[in-house]
Amino acid sequence: MTHFTGDWAEDSERMYTILEGVDFFKNGRTGGIMRGSQFRDARSMLWGASWRYPCREYPRIEGTNLYHTKCRARNPHLEGIFNEFLKLHFNSFPYTQVQLNKNFVIPKHKDPTNVGESILVGFGKYTGGEINIEYEDEEGLEPITKTYDIRRNGGVIFNGALHQHYVSPFELPDGTNRYSLVFFKSMYNKKTKK
């Protein structure tokens, strides 16, 4: 099944439409972060695998102590969509997990369980919402913050385990949403395939 064309602008619109059809449910792990969010419907959920207890009601991944996440169990069709998108735009970037975000202003953090680089892409007609990544200056004294629009062709590729990062506040036109996807490899998925 073909969802995308290979044209970045058109494929971004198509991915936006696909994400509009996904049920973004509340996820308990983001509860503390969500307090103070500027959007009541802000959500962040993991598509992939986890060892966490609540996931034990979903299928176990053979040969591991990992289980599908609720998002993956409810949305198995997303794997083909993600693979097609990555094949066309990122030379089939190898990933084990995808963080799906809707209207989510994420505070400054690192991702200590990520392995290597991540790809961050954004979709929607919002204003603001850039990713801010802190890098060390040449003397290692003060961090240098670089700001990127994640909707640009090629998204943003960086190592979230090494660099603090956060999302700038953003504005949404009425009736629209800001979506982002983070494709990454997790240290917990060393024995698993996607």
N, CA, C and O of each residue as an XYZ file, in Angstrom:
776
protein
N       0.845     -1.184      0.000
C       0.000      0.000      0.000
C       0.888      1.245      0.000
O       1.843      1.336      0.771
N       0.568      2.181     -0.855
C       1.365      3.399     -0.957
C       0.631      4.564     -0.315
O      -0.485      4.906     -0.708
N       1.261      5.157      0.663
C       0.694      6.321      1.342
C       1.351      7.619      0.907
O       0.747      8.687      1.006
N       2.602      7.533      0.418
C       3.402      8.722      0.176
C       3.911      8.776     -1.254
O       3.902      7.772     -1.967
N       4.358      9.969     -1.669
C       4.779     10.208     -3.048
C       6.277     10.398     -3.204
O       6.809     10.212     -4.298
N       6.969     10.767     -2.130
C       8.382     11.123     -2.218
C       8.599     12.629     -2.199
O       9.732     13.086     -2.045
N       7.525     13.412     -2.355
C       7.596     14.869     -2.253
C       7.378     15.256     -0.796
O       6.353     14.914     -0.207
N       8.355     15.978     -0.206
C       8.309     16.269      1.232
C       7.037     17.009      1.649
O       6.382     16.619      2.616
N       6.684     18.077      0.923
C       5.516     18.882      1.310
C       4.237     18.049      1.234
O       3.418     18.084      2.152
N       4.068     17.316      0.164
C       2.852     16.502      0.017
C       2.817     15.381      1.047
O       1.769     15.105      1.630
N       3.952     14.739      1.272
C       3.991     13.643      2.240
C       3.773     14.143      3.665
O       3.214     13.425      4.494
N       4.210     15.364      3.955
C       3.951     15.944      5.275
C       2.454     16.152      5.475
O       1.931     15.881      6.556
N       1.772     16.622      4.462
C       0.316     16.783      4.550
C      -0.370     15.428      4.720
O      -1.322     15.301      5.490
N       0.114     14.427      4.005
C      -0.472     13.086      4.117
C      -0.240     12.501      5.509
O      -1.134     11.876      6.079
N       0.963     12.705      6.056
C       1.228     12.202      7.408
C       0.352     12.926      8.426
O      -0.130     12.311      9.377
N       0.143     14.215      8.234
C      -0.739     14.971      9.122
C      -2.136     14.335      9.117
O      -2.732     14.133     10.176
N      -2.648     14.025      7.941
C      -3.980     13.416      7.821
C      -4.013     12.055      8.503
O      -4.991     11.726      9.174
N      -2.969     11.266      8.345
C      -2.901      9.954      9.007
C      -2.922     10.129     10.524
O      -3.656      9.426     11.219
N      -2.126     11.058     11.038
C      -2.060     11.269     12.487
C      -3.367     11.827     13.043
O      -3.700     11.580     14.202
N      -4.100     12.568     12.238
C      -5.424     13.053     12.662
C      -6.360     11.877     12.953
O      -7.288     12.007     13.751
N      -6.120     10.724     12.304
C      -6.960      9.546     12.503
C      -6.528      8.641     13.633
O      -7.187      7.636     13.901
N      -5.424      8.973     14.312
C      -4.919      8.155     15.423
C      -5.541      8.651     16.724
O      -5.627      9.856     16.961
N      -5.971      7.714     17.562
C      -6.508      8.060     18.878
C      -5.337      8.316     19.828
O      -4.663      7.377     20.252
N      -5.100      9.570     20.156
C      -4.049      9.929     21.108
C      -4.641      9.870     22.509
O      -5.282     10.818     22.960
N      -4.424      8.762     23.188
C      -4.978      8.566     24.522
C      -4.025      9.126     25.570
O      -2.853      9.378     25.290
N      -4.541      9.316     26.780
C      -3.701      9.796     27.876
C      -2.702      8.720     28.259
O      -3.024      7.532     28.282
N      -1.495      9.150     28.556
C      -0.432      8.244     28.948
C       0.047      8.677     30.325
O       0.480      9.817     30.496
N      -0.022      7.789     31.309
C       0.312      8.128     32.681
C       1.721      8.634     32.895
O       1.949      9.424     33.811
N       2.681      8.207     32.077
C       4.073      8.612     32.277
C       4.290     10.086     32.009
O       5.277     10.646     32.484
N       3.404     10.742     31.262
C       3.594     12.158     30.970
C       2.767     13.045     31.889
O       2.744     14.263     31.714
N       2.087     12.452     32.865
C       1.192     13.214     33.729
C       1.826     14.437     34.363
O       1.247     15.523     34.324
N       3.012     14.279     34.949
C       3.679     15.406     35.583
C       4.095     16.470     34.592
O       4.033     17.662     34.891
N       4.516     16.048     33.421
C       4.930     16.995     32.388
C       3.718     17.754     31.853
O       3.823     18.921     31.474
N       2.572     17.085     31.825
C       1.386     17.678     31.218
C       0.820     18.828     32.048
O       0.210     19.746     31.501
N       1.017     18.782     33.360
C       0.520     19.888     34.178
C       1.178     21.176     33.708
O       2.403     21.254     33.612
N       0.397     22.146     33.427
C       0.923     23.400     32.943
C       1.051     23.467     31.433
O       1.499     24.481     30.897
N       0.662     22.392     30.728
C       0.708     22.433     29.270
C      -0.274     23.477     28.766
O      -1.336     23.672     29.357
N       0.075     24.142     27.683
C      -0.801     25.177     27.165
C      -2.005     24.604     26.422
O      -2.944     25.343     26.126
N      -2.002     23.301     26.112
C      -3.098     22.686     25.378
C      -3.701     21.541     26.189
O      -2.982     20.652     26.643
N      -5.001     21.566     26.367
C      -5.687     20.537     27.161
C      -5.619     19.167     26.501
O      -5.619     18.146     27.188
N      -5.560     19.136     25.159
C      -5.534     17.855     24.468
C      -4.112     17.402     24.137
O      -3.928     16.548     23.269
N      -3.104     17.959     24.812
C      -1.717     17.558     24.569
C      -1.527     16.092     24.959
O      -1.980     15.650     26.015
N      -0.848     15.353     24.085
C      -0.628     13.930     24.341
C       0.743     13.531     23.810
O       1.253     14.122     22.858
N       1.328     12.519     24.442
C       2.569     11.922     23.981
C       2.493     10.435     24.283
O       2.232     10.040     25.419
N       2.721      9.610     23.267
C       2.628      8.161     23.485
C       3.681      7.431     22.667
O       4.098      7.889     21.603
N       4.101      6.282     23.192
C       5.176      5.501     22.596
C       4.616      4.367     21.758
O       3.814      3.565     22.235
N       5.044      4.307     20.505
C       4.756      3.180     19.627
C       6.014      2.327     19.596
O       7.049      2.763     19.091
N       5.934      1.127     20.127
C       7.114      0.267     20.140
C       6.961     -0.830     21.166
O       5.956     -1.540     21.189
N       7.972     -0.965     22.023
C       7.994     -2.026     23.024
C       8.463     -1.461     24.352
O       9.179     -0.462     24.408
N       8.038     -2.131     25.428
C       8.418     -1.674     26.759
C       8.428     -2.847     27.730
O       7.745     -3.851     27.525
N       9.208     -2.702     28.780
C       9.223     -3.678     29.861
C       8.268     -3.264     30.984
O       8.050     -4.033     31.920
N       7.710     -2.082     30.901
C       6.875     -1.557     31.985
C       5.628     -2.416     32.211
O       5.053     -2.963     31.270
N       5.228     -2.521     33.466
C       4.156     -3.413     33.877
C       2.841     -3.223     33.101
O       2.238     -4.219     32.702
N       2.376     -1.992     32.874
C       1.096     -1.849     32.168
C       1.079     -2.472     30.768
O       0.010     -2.799     30.251
N       2.247     -2.637     30.157
C       2.295     -3.204     28.798
C       2.127     -4.721     28.798
O       1.982     -5.324     27.734
N       2.144     -5.336     29.961
C       2.059     -6.797     30.017
C       0.709     -7.330     29.571
O       0.555     -8.538     29.397
N      -0.265     -6.464     29.385
C      -1.544     -6.923     28.857
C      -1.531     -7.007     27.333
O      -2.495     -7.476     26.727
N      -0.432     -6.549     26.707
C      -0.302     -6.575     25.256
C       0.674     -7.675     24.853
O       1.357     -8.229     25.714
N       0.757     -8.008     23.556
C       1.594     -9.138     23.130
C       3.057     -9.000     23.537
O       3.653     -7.926     23.450
N       3.615    -10.127     23.987
C       5.039    -10.178     24.333
C       5.844    -10.369     23.057
O       5.407    -11.056     22.134
N       7.020     -9.759     23.011
C       7.898     -9.906     21.867
C       8.781    -11.121     22.124
O       9.558    -11.156     23.078
N       8.645    -12.106     21.258
C       9.306    -13.391     21.437
C      10.808    -13.230     21.674
O      11.482    -12.463     20.986
N      11.317    -13.971     22.662
C      12.737    -13.966     22.959
C      13.202    -12.788     23.797
O      14.405    -12.598     23.981
N      12.259    -11.987     24.313
C      12.623    -10.812     25.108
C      11.727    -10.740     26.346
O      10.799    -11.532     26.513
N      12.028     -9.779     27.197
C      11.134     -9.485     28.317
C      10.345     -8.204     28.015
O       9.946     -7.486     28.932
N      10.126     -7.925     26.735
C       9.422     -6.722     26.298
C       8.043     -7.064     25.750
O       7.789     -8.162     25.255
N       7.165     -6.070     25.862
C       5.794     -6.202     25.372
C       5.492     -5.029     24.458
O       6.082     -3.958     24.594
N       4.572     -5.234     23.527
C       4.127     -4.117     22.706
C       3.503     -3.057     23.607
O       2.855     -3.382     24.602
N       3.699     -1.805     23.258
C       3.032     -0.732     23.981
C       1.564     -0.681     23.563
O       1.177     -1.252     22.544
N       0.773     -0.007     24.346
C      -0.649      0.167     24.031
C      -0.823      0.807     22.657
O      -1.691      0.399     21.885
N      -0.001      1.806     22.354
C      -0.085      2.487     21.068
C       0.202      1.530     19.918
O      -0.494      1.557     18.902
N       1.218      0.686     20.066
C       1.536     -0.269     18.996
C       0.462     -1.341     18.877
O       0.097     -1.732     17.769
N      -0.048     -1.819     20.012
C      -1.095     -2.845     19.977
C      -2.359     -2.323     19.302
O      -3.027     -3.057     18.575
N      -2.684     -1.063     19.543
C      -3.895     -0.475     18.942
C      -3.684      0.031     17.522
O      -4.649      0.232     16.785
N      -2.431      0.238     17.134
C      -2.129      0.828     15.824
C      -1.050      0.037     15.082
O      -0.027      0.612     14.708
N      -1.251     -1.268     14.859
C      -0.215     -2.045     14.166
C       0.008     -1.563     12.736
O       1.092     -1.746     12.182
N      -1.010     -0.947     12.138
C      -0.899     -0.453     10.755
C       0.136      0.655     10.607
O       0.611      0.910      9.500
N       0.492      1.315     11.702
C       1.457      2.414     11.613
C       2.850      1.935     11.212
O       3.628      2.712     10.658
N       3.177      0.682     11.478
C       4.515      0.194     11.131
C       4.773      0.331      9.626
O       5.829      0.821      9.225
N       3.834     -0.090      8.806
C       3.996      0.034      7.353
C       4.079      1.490      6.917
O       4.848      1.826      6.017
N       3.294      2.351      7.549
C       3.303      3.783      7.241
C       4.647      4.395      7.608
O       5.242      5.121      6.811
N       5.127      4.104      8.817
C       6.424      4.628      9.248
C       7.546      4.139      8.334
O       8.410      4.919      7.935
N       7.531      2.840      8.004
C       8.592      2.286      7.159
C       8.604      2.929      5.776
O       9.669      3.240      5.243
N       7.431      3.126      5.200
C       7.362      3.751      3.878
C       7.885      5.183      3.924
O       8.655      5.594      3.055
N       7.469      5.939      4.930
C       7.910      7.324      5.070
C       9.432      7.390      5.230
O      10.093      8.204      4.584
N       9.977      6.539      6.085
C      11.416      6.539      6.326
C      12.196      6.082      5.094
O      13.274      6.605      4.814
N      11.665      5.127      4.370
C      12.354      4.648      3.163
C      12.463      5.768      2.136
O      13.507      5.927      1.503
N      11.398      6.545      1.965
C      11.394      7.614      0.975
C      12.244      8.819      1.386
O      12.885      9.445      0.542
N      12.250      9.138      2.671
C      12.856     10.396      3.097
C      14.119     10.265      3.950
O      14.849     11.241      4.120
N      14.385      9.066      4.489
C      15.527      8.918      5.394
C      16.322      7.644      5.133
O      16.978      7.123      6.035
N      16.266      7.148      3.915
C      17.060      5.972      3.547
C      16.846      4.809      4.518
O      17.794      4.133      4.917
N      15.580      4.592      4.890
C      15.201      3.470      5.774
C      15.945      3.492      7.103
O      16.540      2.491      7.503
N      15.910      4.624      7.779
C      16.536      4.791      9.096
C      16.102      3.656     10.033
O      14.905      3.420     10.194
N      17.060      2.951     10.654
C      16.691      1.866     11.559
C      16.186      2.415     12.896
O      16.852      3.239     13.523
N      15.027      1.963     13.324
C      14.437      2.432     14.572
C      13.799      1.256     15.297
O      13.497      0.233     14.682
N      13.595      1.399     16.586
C      12.836      0.401     17.343
C      11.596      1.022     17.966
O      10.653      0.311     18.314
N      11.588      2.346     18.110
C      10.496      3.043     18.783
C      10.147      4.314     18.010
O      10.960      4.861     17.265
N       8.907      4.762     18.216
C       8.479      6.054     17.691
C       7.687      6.755     18.785
O       6.708      6.209     19.293
N       8.106      7.955     19.145
C       7.338      8.772     20.085
C       6.403      9.634     19.255
O       6.849     10.396     18.397
N       5.102      9.513     19.510
C       4.098     10.299     18.809
C       3.634     11.407     19.741
O       3.246     11.140     20.878
N       3.669     12.640     19.272
C       3.275     13.787     20.087
C       2.187     14.587     19.387
O       2.233     14.805     18.177
N       1.221     15.012     20.165
C       0.147     15.879     19.671
C       0.054     17.092     20.587
O      -0.236     16.959     21.776
N       0.299     18.274     20.031
C       0.171     19.537     20.774
C       0.954     19.509     22.090
O       0.497     20.027     23.109
N       2.125     18.903     22.050
C       2.903     18.623     23.253
C       4.116     19.542     23.318
O       5.024     19.436     22.494
N       4.133     20.436     24.287
C       5.280     21.324     24.500
C       6.187     20.638     25.521
O       5.946     20.705     26.726
N       7.213     19.992     25.031
C       8.052     19.186     25.910
C       9.099     20.066     26.587
O       9.751     20.869     25.921
N       9.267     19.925     27.900
C      10.282     20.731     28.603
C      11.696     20.214     28.335
O      11.871     19.162     27.719
N      12.695     20.951     28.795
C      14.098     20.584     28.593
C      14.386     19.219     29.216
O      14.026     18.956     30.364
N      15.042     18.357     28.436
C      15.351     17.021     28.919
C      16.391     16.373     28.012
O      16.696     16.882     26.933
N      16.929     15.244     28.464
C      17.713     14.329     27.646
C      16.952     13.006     27.602
O      16.073     12.758     28.427
N      17.296     12.166     26.639
C      16.688     10.846     26.502
C      17.748      9.791     26.798
O      18.357      9.259     25.870
N      17.981      9.477     28.079
C      19.136      8.657     28.451
C      19.088      7.218     27.950
O      20.131      6.566     27.894
N      17.923      6.701     27.585
C      17.861      5.316     27.112
C      17.899      5.210     25.588
O      17.823      4.110     25.041
N      18.017      6.353     24.899
C      18.138      6.315     23.440
C      19.557      5.918     23.053
O      20.517      6.213     23.765
N      19.671      5.248     21.917
C      20.962      4.815     21.404
C      21.192      5.479     20.055
O      20.426      5.265     19.115
N      22.241      6.281     19.958
C      22.570      6.924     18.686
C      21.632      8.063     18.338
O      20.996      8.664     19.204
N      21.566      8.341     17.044
C      20.789      9.481     16.585
C      19.297      9.170     16.502
O      18.882      8.024     16.329
N      18.516     10.229     16.632
C      17.066     10.174     16.468
C      16.692     11.102     15.325
O      17.419     12.043     15.006
N      15.558     10.826     14.719
C      14.999     11.709     13.700
C      13.734     12.318     14.276
O      12.860     11.599     14.760
N      13.632     13.639     14.226
C      12.466     14.368     14.708
C      11.839     15.110     13.535
O      12.502     15.906     12.869
N      10.557     14.846     13.287
C       9.844     15.505     12.197
C       8.523     16.054     12.725
O       7.928     15.491     13.644
N       8.070     17.162     12.133
C       6.842     17.808     12.578
C       5.870     18.020     11.435
O       6.254     18.108     10.269
N       4.584     18.103     11.806
C       3.517     18.240     10.824
C       2.451     19.184     11.352
O       2.068     19.099     12.519
N       1.975     20.076     10.512
C       0.904     20.982     10.893
C       1.213     22.406     10.490
O       2.324     22.718     10.061
N       0.207     23.279     10.632
C       0.325     24.680     10.215
C       0.462     25.596     11.436
O      -0.144     26.667     11.481
N       1.238     25.185     12.396
C       1.425     25.943     13.627
C       2.488     27.027     13.452
O       3.249     27.020     12.484
N       2.525     27.951     14.403
C       3.557     28.992     14.458
C       4.378     28.765     15.716
O       3.815     28.558     16.791
N       5.704     28.801     15.601
C       6.567     28.474     16.739
C       6.826     26.980     16.742
O       6.899     26.363     15.680
N       6.968     26.380     17.939
C       7.107     24.932     18.063
C       8.419     24.361     17.570
O       8.485     23.183     17.221
N       9.472     25.179     17.533
C      10.766     24.688     17.080
C      11.393     23.795     18.152
O      11.029     23.856     19.327
N      12.339     22.970     17.719
C      13.135     22.205     18.671
C      14.397     23.015     18.969
O      15.032     23.556     18.064
N      14.739     23.084     20.228
C      15.941     23.782     20.689
C      16.897     22.731     21.239
O      16.545     21.986     22.154
N      18.088     22.672     20.691
C      19.073     21.662     21.089
C      20.301     22.370     21.633
O      20.836     23.278     20.996
N      20.750     21.949     22.825
C      21.917     22.550     23.450
C      23.181     21.763     23.117
O      23.253     20.554     23.339
N      24.167     22.466     22.585
C      25.472     21.891     22.271
C      26.513     22.616     23.113
O      26.309     23.767     23.500
N      27.623     21.951     23.397
C      28.709     22.605     24.136
C      29.449     23.559     23.212
O      29.605     23.296     22.020
N      29.905     24.676     23.784
C      30.745     25.558     22.988
C      32.153     24.960     22.928
O      32.424     23.937     23.558
N      33.026     25.585     22.188
C      34.365     25.028     21.972
C      35.148     24.865     23.272
O      35.958     23.945     23.390
N      34.920     25.738     24.243
C      35.622     25.632     25.521
C      34.861     24.753     26.509
O      35.377     24.444     27.582
N      33.654     24.351     26.164
C      32.857     23.513     27.049
C      32.305     24.244     28.250
O      31.947     23.615     29.246
N      32.228     25.571     28.178
C      31.788     26.359     29.331
C      30.275     26.573     29.341
O      29.589     26.178     30.284
N      29.774     27.189     28.307
C      28.347     27.509     28.225
C      27.721     26.756     27.062
O      28.313     26.681     25.985
N      26.542     26.201     27.260
C      25.899     25.536     26.122
C      25.456     26.552     25.068
O      25.072     27.678     25.383
N      25.520     26.125     23.832
C      25.031     26.917     22.712
C      23.727     26.278     22.265
O      23.691     25.085     21.962
N      22.663     27.058     22.221
C      21.369     26.526     21.816
C      21.133     26.826     20.346
O      21.217     27.973     19.907
N      20.835     25.768     19.593
C      20.481     25.909     18.180
C      19.010     25.562     18.037
O      18.522     24.610     18.645
N      18.310     26.343     17.228
C      16.868     26.204     17.069
C      16.554     25.782     15.634
O      17.087     26.344     14.677
N      15.670     24.774     15.502
C      15.345     24.227     14.185
C      13.828     24.066     14.022
O      13.114     23.739     14.970
N      13.368     24.302     12.812
C      11.982     23.991     12.447
C      11.943     22.529     12.041
O      12.568     22.148     11.051
N      11.221     21.705     12.784
C      11.205     20.263     12.525
C      10.344     19.894     11.320
O      10.287     18.724     10.940
N       9.672     20.876     10.715
C       8.878     20.596      9.511
C       9.712     20.673      8.246
O       9.241     20.309      7.168
N      10.941     21.142      8.367
C      11.774     21.307      7.171
C      12.054     19.950      6.527
O      11.982     18.911      7.183
N      12.370     19.977      5.242
C      12.690     18.755      4.509
C      13.872     18.068      5.188
O      14.935     18.667      5.349
N      13.686     16.834      5.578
C      14.745     16.095      6.268
C      14.643     16.146      7.775
O      15.453     15.531      8.469
N      13.651     16.877      8.305
C      13.477     16.942      9.748
C      14.738     17.407     10.453
O      15.513     18.191      9.904
N      14.942     16.922     11.667
C      16.133     17.239     12.454
C      16.686     15.925     12.989
O      15.955     15.126     13.574
N      17.975     15.709     12.785
C      18.633     14.491     13.266
C      19.641     14.906     14.333
O      20.494     15.760     14.094
N      19.535     14.293     15.515
C      20.453     14.617     16.611
C      20.438     13.489     17.625
O      19.574     12.613     17.578
N      21.390     13.512     18.536
C      21.474     12.498     19.578
C      20.826     13.041     20.852
O      21.428     13.844     21.565
N      19.616     12.606     21.130
C      18.851     13.082     22.285
C      19.391     12.595     23.612
O      19.041     13.143     24.657
N      20.239     11.572     23.594
C      20.847     11.100     24.841
C      21.995     12.007     25.273
O      22.312     12.091     26.460
N      22.616     12.687     24.309
C      23.769     13.533     24.619
C      23.409     15.001     24.824
O      24.104     15.713     25.548
N      22.334     15.456     24.196
C      22.036     16.886     24.175
C      20.677     17.195     24.805
O      19.665     16.578     24.470
N      20.676     18.157     25.717
C      19.413     18.664     26.256
C      18.623     19.268     25.102
O      19.202     19.890     24.210
N      17.305     19.089     25.113
C      16.466     19.652     24.065
C      15.074     19.926     24.613
O      14.637     19.313     25.587
N      14.394     20.854     23.971
C      13.055     21.234     24.394
C      12.327     21.905     23.232
O      12.944     22.312     22.247
N      11.007     22.013     23.365
C      10.162     22.586     22.318
C       9.772     24.011     22.697
O       9.388     24.285     23.834
N       9.877     24.910     21.723
C       9.414     26.289     21.931
C       7.888     26.310     21.982
O       7.238     25.476     21.352
N       7.307     27.263     22.729
C       5.848     27.419     22.703
C       5.371     27.630     21.265
O       6.123     28.103     20.414
N       4.119     27.276     21.011
C       3.590     27.438     19.661
C       2.120     27.832     19.696
O       1.429     27.657     20.699
N       1.670     28.362     18.579
C       0.276     28.754     18.392
C      -0.328     27.894     17.293
O       0.331     27.561     16.308
N      -1.609     27.537     17.486
C      -2.318     26.712     16.514
C      -3.477     27.496     15.910
O      -4.261     28.100     16.642
N      -3.597     27.494     14.579
C      -4.831     28.041     14.000
C      -6.015     27.200     14.486
O      -5.861     26.003     14.731
N      -7.184     27.810     14.625
C      -8.367     27.089     15.101
C      -8.580     25.796     14.323
O      -8.500     25.767     13.095
N      -8.852     24.726     15.072
C      -9.189     23.451     14.456
C      -8.011     22.660     13.928
O      -8.202     21.656     13.241
N      -6.791     23.090     14.234
C      -5.618     22.354     13.750
C      -4.800     21.836     14.924
O      -5.043     22.194     16.076
N      -3.828     20.988     14.613
C      -2.965     20.388     15.619
C      -1.511     20.455     15.172
O      -1.211     20.620     13.989
N      -0.616     20.321     16.148
C       0.817     20.168     15.872
C       1.190     18.745     16.240
O       1.022     18.330     17.387
N       1.695     17.998     15.271
C       2.139     16.635     15.504
C       3.649     16.560     15.313
O       4.219     17.263     14.479
N       4.280     15.702     16.094
C       5.679     15.383     15.839
C       5.893     13.894     16.052
O       5.214     13.253     16.854
N       6.857     13.364     15.310
C       7.262     11.963     15.439
C       8.753     11.947     15.712
O       9.520     12.668     15.072
N       9.163     11.120     16.667
C      10.581     10.925     16.964
C      10.884      9.447     16.732
O      10.380      8.584     17.450
N      11.702      9.162     15.731
C      12.135      7.799     15.432
C      13.476      7.588     16.119
O      14.405      8.374     15.931
N      13.579      6.515     16.925
C      14.824      6.296     17.667
C      15.012      4.828     18.001
O      14.104      4.009     17.855
N      16.224      4.523     18.457
C      16.532      3.182     18.941
C      16.684      3.271     20.454
O      17.290      4.208     20.972
N      16.127      2.287     21.156
C      16.199      2.266     22.609
C      17.152      1.179     23.073
O      17.232      0.114     22.461
N      17.877      1.443     24.155
C      18.769      0.431     24.715
C      18.001     -0.811     25.158
O      18.578     -1.894     25.245
N      16.701     -0.665     25.440
C      15.904     -1.801     25.886
C      15.529     -2.732     24.752
O      15.041     -3.835     25.002
N      15.742     -2.319     23.510
C      15.318     -3.095     22.358
C      16.477     -3.760     21.633
O      16.366     -4.049     20.442
N      17.574     -4.007     22.310
C      18.739     -4.574     21.646
C      18.455     -5.934     21.024
O      19.043     -6.280     19.999
N      17.552     -6.716     21.634
C      17.277     -8.049     21.131
C      16.055     -8.094     20.234
O      15.634     -9.177     19.827
N      15.488     -6.968     19.921
C      14.253     -6.996     19.143
C      14.448     -6.408     17.767
O      15.367     -5.628     17.518
N      13.560     -6.801     16.885
C      13.419     -6.145     15.602
C      12.234     -5.220     15.736
O      11.470     -5.319     16.697
N      12.070     -4.310     14.770
C      10.944     -3.378     14.840
C       9.697     -4.094     15.193
O       8.638     -3.475     15.299
